[in-house]
Amino acid sequence: MSNLSTGKRGEELAAQALQQAGYEIVARNWRCRYGEVDIIAKLGGKLCFVEVKARRGSAHGAPQEAVNAHKRGQIAKAAACYLAENYASEPECCFISAAVLLPQGEVELIEDFLL
C-alpha cells in the first residue's frame, strides 16, 4: 500500500467514524493558499476542522504524533481562511486529529489537539 493510498483509506475511515459519531461532513480536502484541511465537519452548531493521520504500523510513532507545531499552524491558518470565505461571523469551532491505524482500521478522534 503506497503512502497516497494509506492517506486516502485513512481519510475514508475517519469520515465514517465522524459520521457514526453524529458529525455531518461539510467538505473534504478543502484547499487554500495556506494548505489543506482534510475534513470539515459540523456537530450541532460547532464547526470542526479535522486533520487525518494514518499509519500502517507503529514503527514511525503514533499517527497523532505526526501533527507537529508547523502542521498545527498550517491547519489554524487554513481554518481562518475557510471561515473568512464562508462565514460573516465566526461560529464555535474545534480542531480534531483523526489518528488511523491500518490495516485494523482503528480510528481515534482527538478533539482540540491544537491546544
DOVEX-383043 format. One record per atom (N, C-alpha, C): atom name; x, z, y; residue number from 1; residue in one letter. Coordinates in nm, 2 decimals. Layout:
BEGIN
SITE  atom       X       Z       Y    n  res
SITE    CA       X       Z       Y  NUM    A
...
END
This chain:
BEGIN
SITE  atom       X       Z       Y    n  res
SITE     N    0.09    0.00   -0.12    1    M
SITE    CA    0.00    0.00    0.00    1    M
SITE     C    0.09    0.00    0.12    1    M
SITE     N    0.07   -0.09    0.22    2    S
SITE    CA    0.15   -0.10    0.34    2    S
SITE     C    0.10    0.00    0.44    2    S
SITE     N    0.19    0.02    0.54    3    N
SITE    CA    0.15    0.12    0.65    3    N
SITE     C    0.02    0.07    0.72    3    N
SITE     N    0.00   -0.06    0.74    4    L
SITE    CA   -0.12   -0.11    0.80    4    L
SITE     C   -0.24   -0.08    0.72    4    L
SITE     N   -0.23   -0.10    0.59    5    S
SITE    CA   -0.35   -0.07    0.50    5    S
SITE     C   -0.37    0.08    0.49    5    S
SITE     N   -0.26    0.16    0.49    6    T
SITE    CA   -0.28    0.30    0.49    6    T
SITE     C   -0.36    0.35    0.61    6    T
SITE     N   -0.32    0.29    0.73    7    G
SITE    CA   -0.39    0.33    0.85    7    G
SITE     C   -0.53    0.29    0.85    7    G
SITE     N   -0.56    0.16    0.81    8    K
SITE    CA   -0.70    0.12    0.81    8    K
SITE     C   -0.78    0.20    0.71    8    K
SITE     N   -0.73    0.23    0.59    9    R
SITE    CA   -0.80    0.32    0.50    9    R
SITE     C   -0.82    0.46    0.56    9    R
SITE     N   -0.72    0.51    0.62   10    G
SITE    CA   -0.73    0.64    0.68   10    G
SITE     C   -0.84    0.64    0.79   10    G
SITE     N   -0.85    0.54    0.87   11    E
SITE    CA   -0.95    0.53    0.98   11    E
SITE     C   -1.09    0.52    0.92   11    E
SITE     N   -1.10    0.45    0.81   12    E
SITE    CA   -1.23    0.43    0.75   12    E
SITE     C   -1.28    0.57    0.69   12    E
SITE     N   -1.19    0.64    0.62   13    L
SITE    CA   -1.22    0.77    0.57   13    L
SITE     C   -1.25    0.87    0.68   13    L
SITE     N   -1.18    0.87    0.78   14    A
SITE    CA   -1.20    0.96    0.90   14    A
SITE     C   -1.34    0.93    0.96   14    A
SITE     N   -1.37    0.80    0.98   15    A
SITE    CA   -1.51    0.77    1.03   15    A
SITE     C   -1.62    0.82    0.94   15    A
SITE     N   -1.60    0.80    0.81   16    Q
SITE    CA   -1.70    0.85    0.72   16    Q
SITE     C   -1.71    1.01    0.73   16    Q
SITE     N   -1.60    1.07    0.73   17    A
SITE    CA   -1.60    1.22    0.74   17    A
SITE     C   -1.67    1.27    0.87   17    A
SITE     N   -1.64    1.20    0.98   18    L
SITE    CA   -1.71    1.23    1.11   18    L
SITE     C   -1.86    1.21    1.10   18    L
SITE     N   -1.90    1.10    1.04   19    Q
SITE    CA   -2.05    1.07    1.03   19    Q
SITE     C   -2.11    1.17    0.94   19    Q
SITE     N   -2.05    1.21    0.83   20    Q
SITE    CA   -2.10    1.31    0.74   20    Q
SITE     C   -2.12    1.45    0.81   20    Q
SITE     N   -2.03    1.47    0.91   21    A
SITE    CA   -2.03    1.60    0.98   21    A
SITE     C   -2.13    1.59    1.10   21    A
SITE     N   -2.20    1.48    1.12   22    G
SITE    CA   -2.30    1.46    1.22   22    G
SITE     C   -2.26    1.39    1.35   22    G
SITE     N   -2.14    1.34    1.35   23    Y
SITE    CA   -2.09    1.26    1.47   23    Y
SITE     C   -2.15    1.12    1.47   23    Y
SITE     N   -2.17    1.07    1.58   24    E
SITE    CA   -2.21    0.93    1.60   24    E
SITE     C   -2.09    0.85    1.65   24    E
SITE     N   -2.05    0.75    1.58   25    I
SITE    CA   -1.93    0.67    1.62   25    I
SITE     C   -1.97    0.58    1.73   25    I
SITE     N   -1.90    0.59    1.84   26    V
SITE    CA   -1.93    0.51    1.97   26    V
SITE     C   -1.84    0.39    1.97   26    V
SITE     N   -1.71    0.41    1.94   27    A
SITE    CA   -1.61    0.30    1.94   27    A
SITE     C   -1.50    0.32    1.84   27    A
SITE     N   -1.44    0.21    1.80   28    R
SITE    CA   -1.32    0.22    1.71   28    R
SITE     C   -1.21    0.13    1.77   28    R
SITE     N   -1.09    0.18    1.76   29    N
SITE    CA   -0.98    0.11    1.81   29    N
SITE     C   -0.99    0.06    1.95   29    N
SITE     N   -1.04    0.15    2.04   30    W
SITE    CA   -1.05    0.12    2.18   30    W
SITE     C   -0.92    0.12    2.25   30    W
SITE     N   -0.89    0.01    2.32   31    R
SITE    CA   -0.76    0.00    2.38   31    R
SITE     C   -0.77   -0.01    2.54   31    R
SITE     N   -0.66    0.04    2.60   32    C
SITE    CA   -0.64    0.02    2.74   32    C
SITE     C   -0.49    0.01    2.76   32    C
SITE     N   -0.45    0.01    2.89   33    R
SITE    CA   -0.31   -0.01    2.92   33    R
SITE     C   -0.22    0.11    2.87   33    R
SITE     N   -0.29    0.22    2.85   34    Y
SITE    CA   -0.22    0.35    2.81   34    Y
SITE     C   -0.20    0.36    2.66   34    Y
SITE     N   -0.28    0.28    2.58   35    G
SITE    CA   -0.27    0.29    2.44   35    G
SITE     C   -0.40    0.27    2.37   35    G
SITE     N   -0.42    0.33    2.26   36    E
SITE    CA   -0.54    0.31    2.18   36    E
SITE     C   -0.60    0.45    2.14   36    E
SITE     N   -0.73    0.45    2.13   37    V
SITE    CA   -0.80    0.57    2.08   37    V
SITE     C   -0.86    0.51    1.95   37    V
SITE     N   -0.82    0.58    1.84   38    D
SITE    CA   -0.86    0.53    1.70   38    D
SITE     C   -1.02    0.53    1.69   38    D
SITE     N   -1.08    0.65    1.72   39    I
SITE    CA   -1.22    0.66    1.71   39    I
SITE     C   -1.27    0.74    1.83   39    I
SITE     N   -1.38    0.69    1.89   40    I
SITE    CA   -1.45    0.77    1.99   40    I
SITE     C   -1.59    0.80    1.93   40    I
SITE     N   -1.62    0.93    1.93   41    A
SITE    CA   -1.75    0.97    1.87   41    A
SITE     C   -1.82    1.07    1.96   41    A
SITE     N   -1.95    1.09    1.93   42    K
SITE    CA   -2.03    1.19    2.00   42    K
SITE     C   -2.09    1.29    1.90   42    K
SITE     N   -2.10    1.41    1.95   43    L
SITE    CA   -2.17    1.51    1.87   43    L
SITE     C   -2.25    1.59    1.97   43    L
SITE     N   -2.38    1.57    1.97   44    G
SITE    CA   -2.47    1.63    2.07   44    G
SITE     C   -2.43    1.56    2.20   44    G
SITE     N   -2.40    1.64    2.31   45    G
SITE    CA   -2.36    1.58    2.44   45    G
SITE     C   -2.21    1.57    2.45   45    G
SITE     N   -2.13    1.61    2.35   46    K
SITE    CA   -1.99    1.61    2.36   46    K
SITE     C   -1.93    1.48    2.31   46    K
SITE     N   -1.84    1.43    2.39   47    L
SITE    CA   -1.77    1.30    2.36   47    L
SITE     C   -1.63    1.34    2.30   47    L
SITE     N   -1.60    1.29    2.19   48    C
SITE    CA   -1.48    1.33    2.12   48    C
SITE     C   -1.38    1.21    2.10   48    C
SITE     N   -1.26    1.23    2.13   49    F
SITE    CA   -1.15    1.13    2.11   49    F
SITE     C   -1.07    1.16    1.99   49    F
SITE     N   -1.07    1.07    1.89   50    V
SITE    CA   -1.02    1.11    1.76   50    V
SITE     C   -0.89    1.03    1.73   50    V
SITE     N   -0.78    1.10    1.70   51    E
SITE    CA   -0.66    1.04    1.66   51    E
SITE     C   -0.65    1.05    1.51   51    E
SITE     N   -0.64    0.94    1.43   52    V
SITE    CA   -0.63    0.94    1.29   52    V
SITE     C   -0.48    0.93    1.24   52    V
SITE     N   -0.44    1.01    1.16   53    K
SITE    CA   -0.31    1.00    1.10   53    K
SITE     C   -0.32    1.01    0.94   53    K
SITE     N   -0.28    0.91    0.88   54    A
SITE    CA   -0.29    0.90    0.73   54    A
SITE     C   -0.15    0.90    0.67   54    A
SITE     N   -0.14    0.97    0.56   55    R
SITE    CA   -0.02    0.98    0.48   55    R
SITE     C   -0.04    0.96    0.33   55    R
SITE     N    0.05    0.89    0.27   56    R
SITE    CA    0.04    0.87    0.12   56    R
SITE     C    0.11    0.98    0.04   56    R
SITE     N    0.14    1.09    0.10   57    G
SITE    CA    0.21    1.20    0.04   57    G
SITE     C    0.26    1.29    0.14   57    G
SITE     N    0.33    1.39    0.10   58    S
SITE    CA    0.38    1.49    0.20   58    S
SITE     C    0.53    1.48    0.22   58    S
SITE     N    0.60    1.37    0.17   59    A
SITE    CA    0.74    1.36    0.19   59    A
SITE     C    0.78    1.35    0.34   59    A
SITE     N    0.70    1.31    0.42   60    H
SITE    CA    0.73    1.30    0.57   60    H
SITE     C    0.65    1.40    0.65   60    H
SITE     N    0.60    1.50    0.58   61    G
SITE    CA    0.53    1.61    0.65   61    G
SITE     C    0.38    1.58    0.65   61    G
SITE     N    0.30    1.68    0.70   62    A
SITE    CA    0.16    1.67    0.70   62    A
SITE     C    0.12    1.56    0.81   62    A
SITE     N    0.01    1.49    0.79   63    P
SITE    CA   -0.03    1.39    0.88   63    P
SITE     C   -0.04    1.44    1.02   63    P
SITE     N   -0.10    1.56    1.05   64    Q
SITE    CA   -0.12    1.61    1.18   64    Q
SITE     C    0.01    1.63    1.25   64    Q
SITE     N    0.12    1.65    1.18   65    E
SITE    CA    0.25    1.67    1.24   65    E
SITE     C    0.30    1.55    1.31   65    E
SITE     N    0.25    1.43    1.28   66    A
SITE    CA    0.29    1.31    1.35   66    A
SITE     C    0.23    1.29    1.49   66    A
SITE     N    0.14    1.38    1.53   67    V
SITE    CA    0.08    1.37    1.66   67    V
SITE     C    0.17    1.46    1.75   67    V
SITE     N    0.28    1.40    1.80   68    N
SITE    CA    0.37    1.48    1.88   68    N
SITE     C    0.33    1.48    2.03   68    N
SITE     N    0.41    1.54    2.11   69    A
SITE    CA    0.37    1.56    2.25   69    A
SITE     C    0.36    1.43    2.32   69    A
SITE     N    0.44    1.33    2.29   70    H
SITE    CA    0.43    1.20    2.35   70    H
SITE     C    0.30    1.13    2.32   70    H
SITE     N    0.26    1.14    2.19   71    K
SITE    CA    0.14    1.08    2.14   71    K
SITE     C    0.02    1.15    2.20   71    K
SITE     N    0.02    1.28    2.22   72    R
SITE    CA   -0.09    1.36    2.28   72    R
SITE     C   -0.11    1.31    2.42   72    R
SITE     N    0.01    1.29    2.49   73    G
SITE    CA    0.00    1.24    2.63   73    G
SITE     C   -0.07    1.11    2.64   73    G
SITE     N   -0.03    1.02    2.55   74    Q
SITE    CA   -0.09    0.88    2.55   74    Q
SITE     C   -0.24    0.89    2.52   74    Q
SITE     N   -0.28    0.97    2.43   75    I
SITE    CA   -0.42    0.99    2.40   75    I
SITE     C   -0.50    1.04    2.52   75    I
SITE     N   -0.44    1.14    2.59   76    A
SITE    CA   -0.51    1.20    2.70   76    A
SITE     C   -0.52    1.10    2.81   76    A
SITE     N   -0.42    1.01    2.84   77    K
SITE    CA   -0.43    0.91    2.94   77    K
SITE     C   -0.53    0.80    2.90   77    K
SITE     N   -0.53    0.76    2.77   78    A
SITE    CA   -0.63    0.66    2.73   78    A
SITE     C   -0.77    0.72    2.74   78    A
SITE     N   -0.79    0.85    2.71   79    A
SITE    CA   -0.92    0.91    2.72   79    A
SITE     C   -0.97    0.91    2.87   79    A
SITE     N   -0.88    0.94    2.96   80    A
SITE    CA   -0.91    0.94    3.10   80    A
SITE     C   -0.95    0.80    3.15   80    A
SITE     N   -0.88    0.70    3.09   81    C
SITE    CA   -0.92    0.56    3.13   81    C
SITE     C   -1.06    0.52    3.07   81    C
SITE     N   -1.09    0.56    2.95   82    Y
SITE    CA   -1.22    0.54    2.89   82    Y
SITE     C   -1.33    0.60    2.98   82    Y
SITE     N   -1.31    0.73    3.02   83    L
SITE    CA   -1.40    0.80    3.10   83    L
SITE     C   -1.43    0.73    3.23   83    L
SITE     N   -1.32    0.69    3.29   84    A
SITE    CA   -1.33    0.62    3.42   84    A
SITE     C   -1.40    0.49    3.42   84    A
SITE     N   -1.39    0.42    3.31   85    E
SITE    CA   -1.46    0.29    3.29   85    E
SITE     C   -1.60    0.31    3.24   85    E
SITE     N   -1.64    0.42    3.18   86    N
SITE    CA   -1.77    0.43    3.12   86    N
SITE     C   -1.86    0.54    3.17   86    N
SITE     N   -1.81    0.63    3.25   87    Y
SITE    CA   -1.89    0.74    3.29   87    Y
SITE     C   -1.88    0.77    3.44   87    Y
SITE     N   -1.99    0.79    3.51   88    A
SITE    CA   -1.99    0.82    3.65   88    A
SITE     C   -1.95    0.97    3.67   88    A
SITE     N   -1.99    1.05    3.58   89    S
SITE    CA   -1.95    1.19    3.58   89    S
SITE     C   -1.90    1.23    3.44   89    S
SITE     N   -1.80    1.31    3.44   90    E
SITE    CA   -1.73    1.34    3.31   90    E
SITE     C   -1.81    1.42    3.22   90    E
SITE     N   -1.84    1.38    3.10   91    P
SITE    CA   -1.91    1.46    3.00   91    P
SITE     C   -1.82    1.56    2.94   91    P
SITE     N   -1.88    1.66    2.87   92    E
SITE    CA   -1.79    1.75    2.79   92    E
SITE     C   -1.72    1.67    2.69   92    E
SITE     N   -1.59    1.70    2.68   93    C
SITE    CA   -1.50    1.62    2.59   93    C
SITE     C   -1.42    1.71    2.49   93    C
SITE     N   -1.38    1.65    2.38   94    C
SITE    CA   -1.29    1.72    2.30   94    C
SITE     C   -1.19    1.62    2.23   94    C
SITE     N   -1.09    1.67    2.18   95    F
SITE    CA   -0.99    1.58    2.11   95    F
SITE     C   -0.98    1.63    1.96   95    F
SITE     N   -0.99    1.54    1.87   96    I
SITE    CA   -0.98    1.57    1.73   96    I
SITE     C   -0.87    1.49    1.66   96    I
SITE     N   -0.80    1.56    1.58   97    S
SITE    CA   -0.70    1.50    1.49   97    S
SITE     C   -0.76    1.49    1.35   97    S
SITE     N   -0.77    1.37    1.30   98    A
SITE    CA   -0.82    1.35    1.16   98    A
SITE     C   -0.70    1.33    1.07   98    A
SITE     N   -0.66    1.43    1.00   99    A
SITE    CA   -0.55    1.42    0.90   99    A
SITE     C   -0.60    1.37    0.77   99    A
SITE     N   -0.55    1.26    0.72  100    V
SITE    CA   -0.60    1.20    0.60  100    V
SITE     C   -0.49    1.19    0.50  100    V
SITE     N   -0.51    1.25    0.38  101    L
SITE    CA   -0.42    1.24    0.27  101    L
SITE     C   -0.47    1.13    0.16  101    L
SITE     N   -0.38    1.04    0.14  102    L
SITE    CA   -0.41    0.93    0.04  102    L
SITE     C   -0.33    0.95   -0.09  102    L
SITE     N   -0.36    0.91   -0.20  103    P
SITE    CA   -0.49    0.84   -0.23  103    P
SITE     C   -0.61    0.93   -0.25  103    P
SITE     N   -0.59    1.07   -0.24  104    Q
SITE    CA   -0.70    1.16   -0.27  104    Q
SITE     C   -0.82    1.13   -0.17  104    Q
SITE     N   -0.79    1.09   -0.05  105    G
SITE    CA   -0.90    1.07    0.05  105    G
SITE     C   -0.94    1.19    0.11  105    G
SITE     N   -0.86    1.30    0.11  106    E
SITE    CA   -0.89    1.42    0.18  106    E
SITE     C   -0.88    1.41    0.33  106    E
SITE     N   -0.98    1.45    0.40  107    V
SITE    CA   -0.98    1.44    0.55  107    V
SITE     C   -1.00    1.58    0.61  107    V
SITE     N   -0.91    1.62    0.70  108    E
SITE    CA   -0.92    1.75    0.77  108    E
SITE     C   -0.94    1.71    0.92  108    E
SITE     N   -1.05    1.76    0.98  109    L
SITE    CA   -1.07    1.73    1.12  109    L
SITE     C   -1.03    1.86    1.20  109    L
SITE     N   -0.93    1.84    1.29  110    I
SITE    CA   -0.88    1.95    1.37  110    I
SITE     C   -0.92    1.93    1.51  110    I
SITE     N   -1.01    2.01    1.56  111    E
SITE    CA   -1.06    1.99    1.70  111    E
SITE     C   -0.97    2.06    1.80  111    E
SITE     N   -0.96    2.00    1.92  112    D
SITE    CA   -0.88    2.04    2.03  112    D
SITE     C   -0.73    2.05    2.00  112    D
SITE     N   -0.68    1.95    1.93  113    F
SITE    CA   -0.54    1.95    1.89  113    F
SITE     C   -0.45    1.93    2.01  113    F
SITE     N   -0.50    1.89    2.13  114    L
SITE    CA   -0.41    1.87    2.24  114    L
SITE     C   -0.37    2.00    2.31  114    L
SITE     N   -0.44    2.11    2.28  115    L
SITE    CA   -0.41    2.24    2.34  115    L
SITE     C   -0.28    2.30    2.29  115    L
END
